[in-house]
Amino acid sequence: MACHFGCAVPGGAGSGSRQFTYTTNNGTVILTAYHGTSGTVVISNFVNVITNYVFYNCSTLDNLTIPASVTSIGDLEFYDCQNLSSVTLGGGVTNMGGYAFGNCSSLTNASISNG
């Protein structure tokens, strides 16, 4: 199944070395798109917000680390990432959108770290 919104199909637009797209708003760094195809994704520790749908239906994603710098995760963020099995959330997340991890049928390990 192909990725939706921010994810790219292997060999398609966005493939190559640039995996993420960011914007800033008054010093807040917002992750707006993912263009990679890696199974393991580690969000950079300068990111503060992951906007809606960045990883929606991303079939390649299986392991995810979100740093403590991230305070907000958007709606349907990882919805239908059916191969996602492990998530580590940094302790900074204070807002999580609706169905952020909905329909992640392989998700068996989720932890919240302090750092």
Secondary structure by P-SEA (a helix, b strand, c coil): cccccccccccccccccccbbbbbccccccccccccccccccccccccccccccccccccccbbbbcccccccccccccccccccbbbbcccccccccccccccccccccccccc
